[in-house]
Amino acid sequence: MSSSPSSLDYAGDIGAAEAWDMLQSNPKAQLVDVRTVAEWNFVGLPDLAALARKVHCVEWQMFPSMAPNADFVAQTSGALSAAGAGTDVPLLFLCRSGARSRAAARAMAQAGYQNSFNIAGGFEGDLNGYRHRGAENGWKAAGLPWKQS
């Protein structure tokens, strides 16, 4: 983990491979993708089928206006409750590159979900020298399972 929980208002930042390991080793751990509907549809989603789990898709910002989702905490809490996940389970938040998901992890930690982690590098990762994502870091670059519709 790259940040100590005592210095943050959420559990900290972890890499994509570490997030996958946590999902594999803890059947209660949950993945929340906070990108937009457009990103889920056109860029892809993590695939948790091998773990017999689904990704919770809750927009942090609403497409196409990109206005903050005022109902994010309630929507996420509802999705987690429906999955049987309490406030003590590890929550792994994912966005494109790690910024929105960090804000989401903080919001959920403030709502009582203290094991809220941000997946640094996100789904697509940082831009490389050619200004392309998906090769430097993040879920896709780590070779983790994902699918596109």
C-alpha positions as CSV (number, residue, x, y, z in Angstrom):
1,M,0.0,0.0,0.0
2,S,1.5,3.3,-1.0
3,S,-0.1,5.5,1.7
4,S,-0.6,4.8,5.4
5,P,-4.2,4.8,6.6
6,S,-3.3,7.0,9.6
7,S,-2.3,9.9,7.3
8,L,-5.5,9.7,5.2
9,D,-9.2,9.9,5.5
10,Y,-9.6,6.6,3.6
11,A,-7.8,3.3,3.8
12,G,-5.2,4.3,1.2
13,D,-4.0,3.8,-2.4
14,I,-3.2,0.3,-3.8
15,G,-2.1,-0.8,-7.2
16,A,-4.4,-2.8,-9.6
17,A,-2.5,-6.1,-9.0
18,E,-2.8,-5.6,-5.2
19,A,-6.6,-4.9,-5.7
20,W,-7.0,-8.1,-7.7
21,D,-5.2,-10.1,-5.0
22,M,-7.5,-8.6,-2.4
23,L,-10.5,-9.5,-4.4
24,Q,-9.2,-13.1,-4.9
25,S,-8.3,-13.6,-1.3
26,N,-11.3,-12.0,0.3
27,P,-14.7,-13.1,-1.0
28,K,-16.4,-10.2,0.8
29,A,-14.2,-7.5,-0.9
30,Q,-16.2,-5.4,-3.4
31,L,-15.1,-3.4,-6.5
32,V,-16.9,-0.2,-7.3
33,D,-16.2,1.4,-10.7
34,V,-17.0,5.2,-10.4
35,R,-16.5,6.1,-14.1
36,T,-19.3,7.2,-16.4
37,V,-21.8,5.2,-18.3
38,A,-20.0,6.2,-21.5
39,E,-16.6,4.9,-20.1
40,W,-18.2,1.6,-19.1
41,N,-19.8,1.2,-22.5
42,F,-17.0,2.3,-24.7
43,V,-13.8,1.7,-22.8
44,G,-14.7,-1.5,-20.9
45,L,-15.2,-2.9,-17.4
46,P,-13.2,-5.1,-15.1
47,D,-14.4,-8.7,-15.4
48,L,-15.0,-10.4,-12.0
49,A,-16.7,-13.5,-13.5
50,A,-13.9,-15.8,-12.4
51,L,-14.5,-14.6,-8.8
52,A,-18.3,-15.1,-9.1
53,R,-18.8,-11.4,-8.3
54,K,-19.9,-8.3,-10.2
55,V,-18.5,-4.8,-10.5
56,H,-20.7,-2.2,-8.9
57,C,-21.1,0.6,-11.4
58,V,-21.9,4.0,-9.8
59,E,-21.1,7.2,-11.5
60,W,-19.1,9.7,-9.3
61,Q,-19.8,12.4,-11.9
62,M,-22.9,12.1,-14.2
63,F,-22.4,11.8,-17.9
64,P,-22.7,13.9,-20.1
65,S,-22.7,17.0,-17.8
66,M,-20.0,15.7,-15.5
67,A,-21.9,17.2,-12.6
68,P,-21.2,15.5,-9.3
69,N,-23.5,12.7,-8.4
70,A,-25.2,14.0,-5.3
71,D,-26.7,10.5,-4.6
72,F,-23.3,8.7,-4.9
73,V,-23.1,7.5,-1.3
74,A,-26.7,6.4,-1.1
75,Q,-26.5,4.6,-4.5
76,T,-23.2,2.9,-3.5
77,S,-24.5,1.9,-0.1
78,G,-27.6,0.5,-1.6
79,A,-25.6,-1.6,-4.2
80,L,-23.3,-2.9,-1.4
81,S,-26.2,-3.7,0.9
82,A,-27.9,-5.6,-2.0
83,A,-24.7,-7.6,-2.4
84,G,-24.6,-8.4,1.3
85,A,-21.6,-6.2,2.0
86,G,-21.5,-4.4,5.3
87,T,-19.5,-1.3,6.3
88,D,-16.5,-3.4,7.4
89,V,-15.7,-5.1,4.0
90,P,-12.8,-3.9,1.8
91,L,-14.1,-1.6,-0.9
92,L,-11.9,-1.0,-3.9
93,F,-12.7,2.1,-5.9
94,L,-11.7,2.4,-9.6
95,C,-11.9,5.2,-12.2
96,R,-9.9,6.0,-15.3
97,S,-6.7,7.0,-13.6
98,G,-7.3,7.2,-9.8
99,A,-8.5,10.7,-9.1
100,R,-12.3,10.3,-9.0
101,S,-12.0,7.0,-7.3
102,R,-9.8,8.6,-4.5
103,A,-12.6,11.1,-3.9
104,A,-15.2,8.3,-3.9
105,A,-13.1,6.3,-1.4
106,R,-13.0,9.4,0.9
107,A,-16.7,9.9,0.6
108,M,-17.5,6.3,1.5
109,A,-15.0,6.3,4.4
110,Q,-16.7,9.4,5.7
111,A,-20.0,7.5,5.4
112,G,-18.6,4.7,7.7
113,Y,-16.9,2.4,5.2
114,Q,-13.5,2.6,6.7
115,N,-11.9,-0.1,4.5
116,S,-12.3,2.1,1.4
117,F,-9.3,1.9,-1.0
118,N,-8.4,3.8,-4.1
119,I,-6.9,1.8,-7.0
120,A,-4.1,4.1,-8.1
121,G,-3.6,4.1,-11.8
122,G,-7.3,3.3,-12.3
123,F,-8.6,1.2,-15.2
124,E,-6.6,2.9,-18.0
125,G,-3.6,4.3,-16.1
126,D,-1.5,7.3,-16.8
127,L,-0.6,8.7,-20.2
128,N,2.5,7.3,-21.8
129,G,5.0,9.2,-24.0
130,Y,2.6,9.0,-27.0
131,R,-0.2,10.4,-24.8
132,H,-2.0,7.0,-24.8
133,R,-3.5,5.2,-21.8
134,G,-3.5,1.5,-21.0
135,A,0.2,0.7,-21.2
136,E,1.9,2.4,-18.2
137,N,-0.1,1.3,-15.2
138,G,-3.6,0.5,-14.1
139,W,-6.0,-2.4,-14.5
140,K,-5.6,-3.0,-18.2
141,A,-1.8,-2.6,-18.2
142,A,-1.5,-5.1,-15.3
143,G,-3.2,-7.7,-17.6
144,L,-6.2,-8.1,-15.3
145,P,-9.5,-9.5,-16.6
146,W,-11.7,-7.0,-18.4
147,K,-14.4,-7.0,-21.0
148,Q,-15.9,-4.6,-23.5
149,S,-19.5,-4.5,-24.7
